[in-house]
Amino acid sequence: MVNYELVTNTPEETFHFSNRLAERLQPGDVLTLEGDLGAGKTTFTKGLAKGLGITRTVNSPTFTIIKEYQGRLPLYHMDVYRLENSEEDLGFDEYFDGEGVTVVEWAHLIKEQLPKNRLIISIKHIGDTMRKITVQPLGERYEQLCEELFS
């Protein structure tokens, strides 16, 4: 399994990268986002939303767990940080198998409920505005997507 890495120097570069990724997304795609607070997960998701043609303001769904946005494809933006019991079935599979793209922040907290095939994205601080984005494809669909995106 190959991991792909990219260093962005500004939030705008992170936004642009995720915008390019969004152009290649299909119904049922699942992306997981990991990173410390302030790493750029919401900036990344805003770029995805723009690339999906979403015009509404995107912000972290910290207190609602899931926010839905309509665009070329629906975007299901989840933040599972505040879930107390990751074993509880909250119907995530309905989103994962749905007609849209699902983005899950803090996905490690619901690891058992995640689909086997997905795109794992980790964002790490490496400077004031610099970020290292690591993308790990799980499954053939995501391997092909990364080959297109990073070639």
Buried (B, 14 or more C-beta within 10 A) or exposed (E): EEEBEBEBEEBEBBBBBBBBBBEEBEEBBBBBBBBEEEBBBBBBBBBBBBBBEBEEEBEBBBEEBBBBBEBBBBBBBBBBEEBEEEEEEBEBEEBBEBEBBBBBBBBEBBEEBBBEBBBBBBBBBEEEBBBBBBBBBBBEBBBEBBEEBEE
